[in-house]
Amino acid sequence: MIDNEETENLKPEKINEINNKNNKIPINNNVNNNIIVSISNNKIRYDIWDNYKGVLIFLVVFAHFLYSYYKKFPHSLINKIVVFIYSFHMPAFVLCSGFFSKSNNSKSKASISKLIIEYIIFDSLLMLYHFYMNNEYPNIFIPKNSCWYILSLIFWRMIIPFFEKENFLFIKSVFFALIVGYSPNFSMETLSFKRTFSFFPFFVLGYFLKNEDFKNIMNITQKIKFILIIFLLLFSFIFFYLLIEKKIVFSENSLLMYKYNYYKEIIKRTQLFIIALIMSFLLLFSLPNKKIPILTMIGRNSLYIYLFHRVFTLFFGRYLGFHINLNKIIFYSFIGTIIIVIVFGNNYINKKMNQFIDFIYVNMSLNNKKGKFIKFLFILLFSLIILIRPIDKLIYHKIGKKK
């Protein structure tokens, strides 16, 4: 979902000012300033990864549209679609994030700071939404809905440099991800710890997938690619058939990587890991390494689709209700997904959002008047979220006394 931080058009003097402040080498004003702070954006971009993320972000949004009906109709087609998508869509995205987190840029102070800014903004908006719509008090330590991924990505990028030279890190991370489900406190949503641990193997796998190895894999013949597509379709069909026939059953507890309810549930997580690995790589290498209209664009701009979409899917489940034909729900969800990915995945929105986040980061880094005002707004927002519960209870108590 997040690959190489999308570039912003900063003024060279702003970049130099930040670089000087952070003791970095100034940027030459004559050089194309399609950069983030002090790092040039001269990477080779593979269209296959954008196509991959395009498919995945479509599945993420579609599954979230249907999720409100997932538990309500446990024996329906909707339930099976959600389980099918949830079995691999986030592991595949985490794999992407790992692959594109190898650069120093992705682990830089600038990159991580921007992720933190995005997390604070969108998590706060979702907390306020849930308070207004569902009377749920905000909790700054528990990320709302899909914001867990941004927080986990921050942790992954911060800790991976300390494990780069660790031998057999992938095997160790898988072992830990499996046994951590036995922890009695593992269900806690606090700071997205449970998903950070559970999905870490996929981040590690992507991180240690060497560019040279990927280039070699990319050189496979069309015949082999055709065989991979057949395998993908066949595996998907068999897996989906087994879900419908209830030969394979995954509970919400398993899909969301909660603690185990019984000691044999480790087998379910192992099954999920295997399915996720197979689906992730089959899907990746079945896609063409060339631009595909719309799909490549939404894949490249998948971050802001991810951050914006959740509130719309929550509204959908709330206002459409449960007294409607399930086939219509699937159809409306499909149409809604198309609209969401096109609206928030276009280049204009992506460019403006990058400029907005960059504006916040640059001015906060410089600590100028704008930066101080932005910090004041963040403190105000943070205070509001902290004080919502006591203020609401105080008002409710006073109203109760008057009655």
Kinemage of the C-alpha trace (Angstrom):
@kinemage 1
@onewidth
@group {chain A} dominant
@subgroup {mainchain}
@vectorlist {calphas} color= white
{ca met a 1} P 0.000 0.000 0.000
{ca ile a 2} L 2.794 2.351 0.859
{ca asp a 3} L 5.773 1.829 -1.385
{ca asn a 4} L 8.145 4.668 -2.036
{ca glu a 5} L 6.819 7.834 -0.431
{ca glu a 6} L 5.083 9.713 -3.232
{ca thr a 7} L 6.951 12.841 -4.198
{ca glu a 8} L 5.983 16.381 -3.395
{ca asn a 9} L 7.021 19.562 -5.176
{ca leu a 10} L 8.835 21.358 -2.392
{ca lys a 11} L 10.579 24.629 -2.942
{ca pro a 12} L 14.365 24.051 -2.998
{ca glu a 13} L 14.956 26.724 -0.373
{ca lys a 14} L 12.550 24.948 1.980
{ca ile a 15} L 14.353 21.660 1.429
{ca asn a 16} L 17.760 23.259 2.022
{ca glu a 17} L 16.478 24.879 5.189
{ca ile a 18} L 15.337 21.517 6.566
{ca asn a 19} L 18.517 19.805 5.415
{ca asn a 20} L 20.662 22.413 7.109
{ca lys a 21} L 18.638 22.024 10.257
{ca asn a 22} L 19.125 18.241 10.200
{ca asn a 23} L 22.788 18.475 9.134
{ca lys a 24} L 22.132 16.992 5.720
{ca ile a 25} L 23.656 17.855 2.370
{ca pro a 26} L 21.833 20.750 0.653
{ca ile a 27} L 19.958 20.059 -2.546
{ca asn a 28} L 21.165 21.668 -5.720
{ca asn a 29} L 18.484 24.105 -6.851
{ca asn a 30} L 19.205 23.245 -10.473
{ca val a 31} L 18.319 19.611 -9.945
{ca asn a 32} L 14.763 18.408 -10.465
{ca asn a 33} L 13.219 18.799 -7.027
{ca asn a 34} L 10.829 15.893 -7.362
{ca ile a 35} L 11.964 14.755 -3.924
{ca ile a 36} L 11.083 14.429 -0.310
{ca val a 37} L 13.186 16.704 1.827
{ca ser a 38} L 16.745 15.571 1.018
{ca ile a 39} L 16.266 12.416 -1.018
{ca ser a 40} L 15.980 12.214 -4.780
{ca asn a 41} L 13.215 10.094 -6.232
{ca asn a 42} L 15.226 8.272 -8.868
{ca lys a 43} L 13.981 4.723 -8.294
{ca ile a 44} L 12.910 2.378 -10.993
{ca arg a 45} L 9.199 1.774 -10.607
{ca tyr a 46} L 7.734 -1.567 -11.557
{ca asp a 47} L 4.206 -1.339 -12.926
{ca ile a 48} L 3.516 -4.865 -11.676
{ca trp a 49} L 3.618 -3.657 -8.063
{ca asp a 50} L 1.162 -0.838 -8.813
{ca asn a 51} L -1.116 -3.311 -10.591
{ca tyr a 52} L -0.799 -5.633 -7.606
{ca lys a 53} L -1.722 -2.908 -5.140
{ca gly a 54} L -4.543 -1.826 -7.434
{ca val a 55} L -6.139 -5.273 -7.217
{ca leu a 56} L -5.539 -5.465 -3.471
{ca ile a 57} L -6.951 -2.031 -2.616
{ca phe a 58} L -10.058 -2.840 -4.653
{ca leu a 59} L -10.485 -6.033 -2.611
{ca val a 60} L -9.896 -4.145 0.663
{ca val a 61} L -12.601 -1.570 -0.071
{ca phe a 62} L -15.017 -4.189 -1.417
{ca ala a 63} L -14.550 -6.387 1.681
{ca his a 64} L -15.104 -3.425 3.992
{ca phe a 65} L -18.352 -2.576 2.222
{ca leu a 66} L -19.514 -6.135 2.868
{ca tyr a 67} L -18.079 -6.466 6.358
{ca ser a 68} L -21.143 -5.031 8.107
{ca tyr a 69} L -23.093 -8.039 6.812
{ca tyr a 70} L -20.378 -10.629 7.395
{ca lys a 71} L -21.481 -11.696 10.896
{ca lys a 72} L -25.157 -10.882 10.390
{ca phe a 73} L -25.450 -13.489 7.625
{ca pro a 74} L -22.961 -16.243 8.573
{ca his a 75} L -24.150 -18.720 5.945
{ca ser a 76} L -24.440 -16.291 3.049
{ca leu a 77} L -22.311 -15.708 -0.031
{ca ile a 78} L -21.291 -12.361 1.512
{ca asn a 79} L -19.742 -14.168 4.455
{ca lys a 80} L -17.688 -16.422 2.184
{ca ile a 81} L -16.506 -13.497 0.030
{ca val a 82} L -15.314 -11.599 3.102
{ca val a 83} L -13.493 -14.640 4.515
{ca phe a 84} L -11.894 -15.313 1.119
{ca ile a 85} L -10.598 -11.730 0.775
{ca tyr a 86} L -9.567 -11.394 4.427
{ca ser a 87} L -7.494 -14.563 4.215
{ca phe a 88} L -4.806 -12.863 2.107
{ca his a 89} L -5.476 -9.196 1.293
{ca met a 90} L -3.626 -7.597 4.240
{ca pro a 91} L -0.745 -10.109 4.302
{ca ala a 92} L -0.227 -9.274 0.624
{ca phe a 93} L -0.234 -5.543 1.366
{ca val a 94} L 2.221 -6.021 4.225
{ca leu a 95} L 4.463 -7.964 1.827
{ca cys a 96} L 4.385 -4.907 -0.486
{ca ser a 97} L 5.242 -2.602 2.380
{ca gly a 98} L 8.188 -4.768 3.347
{ca phe a 99} L 9.553 -4.821 -0.200
{ca phe a 100} L 9.396 -1.027 -0.459
{ca ser a 101} L 10.799 -0.387 3.016
{ca lys a 102} L 14.367 -1.348 2.107
{ca ser a 103} L 15.448 2.164 1.166
{ca asn a 104} L 16.911 4.550 3.721
{ca asn a 105} L 14.253 7.025 2.629
{ca ser a 106} L 11.379 4.827 3.765
{ca lys a 107} L 12.948 4.470 7.215
{ca ser a 108} L 13.995 8.109 7.467
{ca lys a 109} L 12.749 10.568 10.039
{ca ala a 110} L 10.832 12.423 7.307
{ca ser a 111} L 9.044 9.329 6.034
{ca ile a 112} L 8.062 8.014 9.473
{ca ser a 113} L 7.026 11.494 10.631
{ca lys a 114} L 4.647 11.819 7.686
{ca leu a 115} L 3.134 8.438 8.468
{ca ile a 116} L 2.585 9.592 12.047
{ca ile a 117} L 0.884 12.765 10.798
{ca glu a 118} L -1.407 10.751 8.524
{ca tyr a 119} L -2.186 8.340 11.325
{ca ile a 120} L -3.076 11.098 13.794
{ca ile a 121} L -5.338 12.898 11.327
{ca phe a 122} L -7.304 9.927 10.038
{ca asp a 123} L -7.464 8.006 13.309
{ca ser a 124} L -8.768 11.127 15.050
{ca leu a 125} L -11.450 11.592 12.389
{ca leu a 126} L -12.566 7.977 12.797
{ca met a 127} L -12.646 8.298 16.587
{ca leu a 128} L -14.820 11.409 16.317
{ca tyr a 129} L -17.052 9.603 13.814
{ca his a 130} L -17.582 6.675 16.187
{ca phe a 131} L -18.270 9.000 19.099
{ca tyr a 132} L -20.860 10.976 17.160
{ca met a 133} L -22.512 8.013 15.418
{ca asn a 134} L -22.116 5.218 17.979
{ca asn a 135} L -21.439 6.987 21.289
{ca glu a 136} L -18.072 5.258 21.516
{ca tyr a 137} L -15.604 7.181 23.619
{ca pro a 138} L -12.246 7.770 21.903
{ca asn a 139} L -9.183 5.900 23.075
{ca ile a 140} L -5.911 7.299 21.801
{ca phe a 141} L -4.135 3.994 22.458
{ca ile a 142} L -6.443 1.913 20.263
{ca pro a 143} L -6.348 2.628 16.502
{ca lys a 144} L -9.756 2.788 14.883
{ca asn a 145} L -10.708 0.461 12.060
{ca ser a 146} L -8.123 0.272 9.283
{ca cys a 147} L -5.735 2.787 10.890
{ca trp a 148} L -4.015 -0.143 12.612
{ca tyr a 149} L -2.061 -0.762 9.414
{ca ile a 150} L -0.462 2.701 9.413
{ca leu a 151} L 0.556 2.351 13.052
{ca ser a 152} L 1.958 -1.149 12.482
{ca leu a 153} L 3.873 0.085 9.434
{ca ile a 154} L 5.467 2.794 11.584
{ca phe a 155} L 6.595 0.157 14.084
{ca trp a 156} L 7.863 -2.207 11.373
{ca arg a 157} L 9.948 0.488 9.707
{ca met a 158} L 11.355 1.617 13.033
{ca ile a 159} L 12.364 -1.839 14.278
{ca ile a 160} L 13.490 -3.600 11.077
{ca pro a 161} L 16.953 -1.914 11.009
{ca phe a 162} L 17.728 -3.657 14.322
{ca phe a 163} L 16.978 -7.087 12.828
{ca glu a 164} L 18.539 -6.768 9.375
{ca lys a 165} L 21.504 -8.981 10.292
{ca glu a 166} L 19.464 -11.479 12.284
{ca asn a 167} L 19.820 -15.014 10.929
{ca phe a 168} L 16.636 -16.870 9.957
{ca leu a 169} L 14.521 -13.827 10.842
{ca phe a 170} L 11.576 -14.958 8.703
{ca ile a 171} L 11.408 -18.376 10.396
{ca lys a 172} L 11.742 -16.781 13.835
{ca ser a 173} L 9.035 -14.219 13.057
{ca val a 174} L 6.655 -16.951 11.862
{ca phe a 175} L 7.311 -18.971 15.013
{ca phe a 176} L 6.674 -15.931 17.216
{ca ala a 177} L 3.541 -14.928 15.245
{ca leu a 178} L 2.136 -18.418 15.812
{ca ile a 179} L 2.890 -18.829 19.503
{ca val a 180} L 1.959 -15.260 20.490
{ca gly a 181} L -1.689 -16.215 19.984
{ca tyr a 182} L -1.471 -18.110 23.259
{ca ser a 183} L -0.810 -14.897 25.162
{ca pro a 184} L -3.839 -14.110 27.388
{ca asn a 185} L -3.533 -10.404 26.588
{ca phe a 186} L -3.003 -10.855 22.871
{ca ser a 187} L -6.548 -9.775 21.945
{ca met a 188} L -5.856 -6.272 23.092
{ca glu a 189} L -6.074 -3.667 20.381
{ca thr a 190} L -3.621 -1.384 22.191
{ca leu a 191} L -1.301 0.260 19.674
{ca ser a 192} L -2.123 -2.499 17.186
{ca phe a 193} L 0.369 -4.817 18.888
{ca lys a 194} L -1.426 -8.030 17.963
{ca arg a 195} L -1.413 -7.300 14.222
{ca thr a 196} L 2.080 -5.851 14.346
{ca phe a 197} L 3.343 -9.185 15.668
{ca ser a 198} L 1.050 -11.403 13.575
{ca phe a 199} L 1.745 -9.792 10.193
{ca phe a 200} L 5.444 -9.142 10.803
{ca pro a 201} L 6.524 -12.331 8.926
{ca phe a 202} L 5.012 -10.957 5.710
{ca phe a 203} L 6.801 -7.638 6.185
{ca val a 204} L 10.070 -9.524 6.746
{ca leu a 205} L 9.495 -11.659 3.651
{ca gly a 206} L 8.932 -8.586 1.483
{ca tyr a 207} L 11.839 -6.749 3.075
{ca phe a 208} L 14.332 -9.518 2.300
{ca leu a 209} L 13.031 -10.152 -1.212
{ca lys a 210} L 16.068 -8.839 -3.075
{ca asn a 211} L 15.648 -6.550 -6.064
{ca glu a 212} L 17.917 -8.831 -8.103
{ca asp a 213} L 15.793 -11.884 -7.292
{ca phe a 214} L 12.645 -9.977 -8.185
{ca lys a 215} L 14.152 -8.912 -11.521
{ca asn a 216} L 14.995 -12.545 -12.290
{ca ile a 217} L 11.462 -13.624 -11.433
{ca met a 218} L 10.137 -10.869 -13.662
{ca asn a 219} L 11.903 -12.463 -16.622
{ca ile a 220} L 9.674 -15.548 -16.603
{ca thr a 221} L 8.228 -16.528 -19.960
{ca gln a 222} L 4.644 -15.917 -21.004
{ca lys a 223} L 4.070 -19.667 -20.880
{ca ile a 224} L 5.058 -19.821 -17.205
{ca lys a 225} L 2.961 -16.722 -16.464
{ca phe a 226} L -0.024 -18.415 -18.113
{ca ile a 227} L 0.542 -21.495 -15.931
{ca leu a 228} L 0.673 -19.267 -12.831
{ca ile a 229} L -2.637 -17.658 -13.803
{ca ile a 230} L -4.195 -21.119 -14.172
{ca phe a 231} L -2.839 -22.115 -10.769
{ca leu a 232} L -4.183 -18.892 -9.218
{ca leu a 233} L -7.652 -19.449 -10.655
{ca leu a 234} L -7.647 -23.117 -9.717
{ca phe a 235} L -6.407 -22.489 -6.169
{ca ser a 236} L -8.910 -19.643 -5.688
{ca phe a 237} L -11.776 -21.783 -6.977
{ca ile a 238} L -10.878 -24.747 -4.733
{ca phe a 239} L -10.402 -22.507 -1.688
{ca phe a 240} L -13.687 -20.695 -2.259
{ca tyr a 241} L -15.493 -23.993 -2.851
{ca leu a 242} L -14.135 -25.370 0.439
{ca leu a 243} L -15.372 -22.230 2.216
{ca ile a 244} L -18.863 -22.617 0.752
{ca glu a 245} L -18.955 -26.315 1.633
{ca lys a 246} L -17.614 -25.493 5.123
{ca lys a 247} L -14.679 -27.844 4.665
{ca ile a 248} L -12.508 -24.929 5.772
{ca val a 249} L -13.857 -22.553 8.402
{ca phe a 250} L -12.163 -19.393 9.636
{ca ser a 251} L -13.760 -17.427 12.437
{ca glu a 252} L -13.518 -13.666 12.770
{ca asn a 253} L -11.188 -14.360 15.676
{ca ser a 254} L -8.786 -16.173 13.328
{ca leu a 255} L -9.031 -13.656 10.492
{ca leu a 256} L -8.300 -10.681 12.757
{ca met a 257} L -5.408 -12.472 14.497
{ca tyr a 258} L -6.884 -12.448 18.004
{ca lys a 259} L -5.671 -14.737 20.776
{ca tyr a 260} L -6.504 -18.408 20.489
{ca asn a 261} L -9.744 -19.575 22.085
{ca tyr a 262} L -8.477 -23.145 22.271
{ca tyr a 263} L -4.999 -24.625 22.034
{ca lys a 264} L -5.447 -26.174 18.560
{ca glu a 265} L -6.341 -22.841 16.982
{ca ile a 266} L -2.675 -22.425 16.086
{ca ile a 267} L -3.471 -24.808 13.218
{ca lys a 268} L -5.969 -22.261 11.821
{ca arg a 269} L -3.365 -19.520 11.885
{ca thr a 270} L -0.864 -21.792 10.183
{ca gln a 271} L -3.440 -22.554 7.475
{ca leu a 272} L -4.074 -18.832 7.012
{ca phe a 273} L -0.356 -18.116 6.666
{ca ile a 274} L 0.032 -20.800 4.013
{ca ile a 275} L -3.040 -19.638 2.066
{ca ala a 276} L -1.916 -16.000 2.304
{ca leu a 277} L 1.568 -16.829 1.002
{ca ile a 278} L 0.270 -18.867 -1.913
{ca met a 279} L -2.383 -16.307 -2.914
{ca ser a 280} L -0.019 -13.349 -2.482
{ca phe a 281} L 2.697 -14.681 -4.768
{ca leu a 282} L 0.388 -16.298 -7.318
{ca leu a 283} L -1.509 -13.025 -7.683
{ca leu a 284} L 1.681 -10.949 -7.904
{ca phe a 285} L 3.336 -12.989 -10.632
{ca ser a 286} L 0.123 -13.465 -12.594
{ca leu a 287} L -0.111 -9.724 -13.269
{ca pro a 288} L 1.568 -7.962 -16.207
{ca asn a 289} L 4.470 -5.583 -15.689
{ca lys a 290} L 2.916 -2.817 -17.768
{ca lys a 291} L 0.539 0.049 -17.191
{ca ile a 292} L -3.132 -0.906 -17.097
{ca pro a 293} L -5.580 2.016 -17.353
{ca ile a 294} L -7.063 2.958 -13.968
{ca leu a 295} L -5.708 -0.147 -12.197
{ca thr a 296} L -2.084 1.070 -12.220
{ca met a 297} L -3.187 4.535 -11.125
{ca ile a 298} L -5.251 3.368 -8.142
{ca gly a 299} L -2.445 1.030 -7.133
{ca arg a 300} L 0.077 3.854 -7.196
{ca asn a 301} L -2.282 6.039 -5.163
{ca ser a 302} L -3.584 3.289 -2.874
{ca leu a 303} L -2.562 4.966 0.389
{ca tyr a 304} L -5.206 7.676 0.300
{ca ile a 305} L -7.866 5.288 -0.943
{ca tyr a 306} L -7.078 3.230 2.138
{ca leu a 307} L -7.173 6.194 4.506
{ca phe a 308} L -10.350 7.782 3.123
{ca his a 309} L -12.508 4.777 2.284
{ca arg a 310} L -13.350 3.418 5.724
{ca val a 311} L -15.776 6.092 6.806
{ca phe a 312} L -17.793 5.589 3.616
{ca thr a 313} L -18.016 1.844 4.123
{ca leu a 314} L -19.156 2.427 7.713
{ca phe a 315} L -21.892 4.775 6.500
{ca phe a 316} L -22.926 2.202 3.920
{ca gly a 317} L -23.476 -0.524 6.484
{ca arg a 318} L -25.264 1.836 8.834
{ca tyr a 319} L -27.761 3.370 6.434
{ca leu a 320} L -28.431 0.604 3.943
{ca gly a 321} L -29.700 -1.604 6.742
{ca phe a 322} L -30.174 -5.353 6.896
{ca his a 323} L -33.597 -5.653 5.283
{ca ile a 324} L -32.383 -5.747 1.735
{ca asn a 325} L -31.660 -8.470 -0.775
{ca leu a 326} L -28.124 -9.793 -0.282
{ca asn a 327} L -27.407 -9.834 -4.010
{ca lys a 328} L -28.240 -6.129 -4.103
{ca ile a 329} L -25.828 -5.533 -1.230
{ca ile a 330} L -23.048 -7.214 -3.211
{ca phe a 331} L -23.946 -5.172 -6.314
{ca tyr a 332} L -24.118 -1.849 -4.424
{ca ser a 333} L -20.837 -2.677 -2.680
{ca phe a 334} L -19.168 -3.382 -6.006
{ca ile a 335} L -20.385 -0.090 -7.494
{ca gly a 336} L -19.431 1.789 -4.326
{ca thr a 337} L -15.943 0.292 -4.492
{ca ile a 338} L -15.473 1.443 -8.075
{ca ile a 339} L -16.521 4.983 -7.138
{ca ile a 340} L -14.280 5.122 -4.050
{ca val a 341} L -11.125 3.850 -5.764
{ca ile a 342} L -11.543 6.202 -8.725
{ca val a 343} L -12.396 9.288 -6.665
{ca phe a 344} L -9.633 8.875 -4.068
{ca gly a 345} L -7.167 7.060 -6.293
{ca asn a 346} L -6.812 9.696 -8.989
{ca asn a 347} L -3.531 11.552 -9.402
{ca tyr a 348} L -4.982 14.949 -8.506
{ca ile a 349} L -6.196 13.872 -5.053
{ca asn a 350} L -2.932 12.054 -4.429
{ca lys a 351} L -0.866 15.093 -5.389
{ca lys a 352} L -2.910 17.472 -3.220
{ca met a 353} L -2.822 15.137 -0.212
{ca asn a 354} L 0.929 14.692 -0.545
{ca gln a 355} L 1.341 18.457 -0.681
{ca phe a 356} L -0.914 18.858 2.362
{ca ile a 357} L 0.982 16.312 4.461
{ca asp a 358} L 4.280 17.736 3.255
{ca phe a 359} L 3.160 21.264 4.182
{ca ile a 360} L 2.427 20.090 7.722
{ca tyr a 361} L 5.705 18.220 8.075
{ca val a 362} L 7.906 20.971 6.598
{ca asn a 363} L 6.471 23.737 8.739
{ca met a 364} L 6.510 21.647 11.912
{ca ser a 365} L 10.158 20.744 11.194
{ca leu a 366} L 11.089 24.386 10.702
{ca asn a 367} L 9.095 25.336 13.808
{ca asn a 368} L 8.072 28.599 12.162
{ca lys a 369} L 4.799 30.444 12.845
{ca lys a 370} L 2.808 28.074 10.668
{ca gly a 371} L 4.498 25.102 12.275
{ca lys a 372} L 3.737 26.341 15.775
{ca phe a 373} L 0.114 26.924 14.827
{ca ile a 374} L -0.120 23.409 13.378
{ca lys a 375} L 1.354 21.973 16.585
{ca phe a 376} L -1.213 23.968 18.561
{ca leu a 377} L -4.020 22.459 16.442
{ca phe a 378} L -2.688 18.938 17.046
{ca ile a 379} L -2.501 19.587 20.788
{ca leu a 380} L -6.045 20.970 20.679
{ca leu a 381} L -7.270 17.906 18.795
{ca phe a 382} L -5.458 15.603 21.200
{ca ser a 383} L -6.952 17.437 24.203
{ca leu a 384} L -10.446 17.267 22.717
{ca ile a 385} L -10.178 13.506 22.250
{ca ile a 386} L -8.844 13.042 25.793
{ca leu a 387} L -11.557 15.228 27.351
{ca ile a 388} L -14.566 13.936 25.397
{ca arg a 389} L -15.372 11.214 27.938
{ca pro a 390} L -15.263 13.364 31.129
{ca ile a 391} L -17.048 16.303 29.464
{ca asp a 392} L -19.780 14.051 28.076
{ca lys a 393} L -20.294 12.373 31.454
{ca leu a 394} L -20.370 15.747 33.222
{ca ile a 395} L -23.023 17.084 30.829
{ca tyr a 396} L -25.058 13.872 31.110
{ca his a 397} L -24.821 14.034 34.920
{ca lys a 398} L -26.045 17.641 35.021
{ca ile a 399} L -28.906 16.936 32.617
{ca gly a 400} L -29.887 13.939 34.754
{ca lys a 401} L -29.954 16.078 37.887
{ca lys a 402} L -32.219 18.658 36.224
{ca lys a 403} L -34.673 15.948 35.225
